[in-house]
């Protein structure tokens, strides 16, 4: 018989994080930990600033969605929800023009669950409110393990991309493609280990964090040329691109792929990409395309990891 441990919940969060601002917020802002929250809410989150000023107040974490211009605020509360923090949440959202608002708490009271639900049902479709409870567990004397449980979220999330009359046939097909890709890719354990699930959209591209705010992996449907593109995109760091370019042969050997290196000086950006002919209208070919995209994403991430 195998000896089994007993899973126990740690109810007093302050045994691990005695102080919200001094202990929990710095912990959450670290890349490995913010990715746990990102997994729970379906976003790739890049932390921009902690204790970020909003007039005479400070929001715990000001962040953005990796690869987009969506602004995110995160308010932490290692206690039960209260009216004071709900008011702060709305004040900070207004002050930062936030698109995504995340409230992390020990326990969500029923009246505050209802308040977040009401906000999601009565605000602009591009605004999303999340209410998350943070849980701590251990087995025996093991180190604590963290779990974020989403209590309230926008209906269907990414509600602005639901099928509606304003979506063109091309936009709707893009959305169906990314939805199918997410469903397929995250059944693959090797892929799910490397990347966080994203919310499908109607854009021709999707972005995925690789643990650095300096760059990310982007996947694109280029319909005009009939190709799928997987690339490392560096928004604004010429020094990083030049440093990587000096290691071009090593990186391509590690990936087992020749790559197209493009320094986009007019855009203050650069991209290092691979592409494959693809017919996005042929749904019977999607699975093959997905396999190619997944393989290239994993190869690029692993090849560049040691140089970023």
Buried (B, 14 or more C-beta within 10 A) or exposed (E): EEEEEEEEEBEEBEEBBEEBEEBBBBBBBEBEBBBBBBBBBBBBBBBBEBBBEBEEEBBBBBBBBBBBEBBBBBBBBBEEBBEEBBEBBBBBBEBBEBBBBBBBBBEBBEEBBEBBBEBBEEBEBEBBBBBBBBBBEBEEEEEBEBEBEBBBBBEEBBBBBEEEEEBEEBBBBBBBBBBBBBEBBBEBEEBEEBBBBBBBBBBBBBBBBBEBBBBBBBBBBBBEEBBBBBBBBBBEBBEBBEEBEEBEEEBBEBBEBEBEBBBEEEEEBBBBBBBBEBEBEEEEEBEEBBBBBBBBBBBBBEBBEEEB
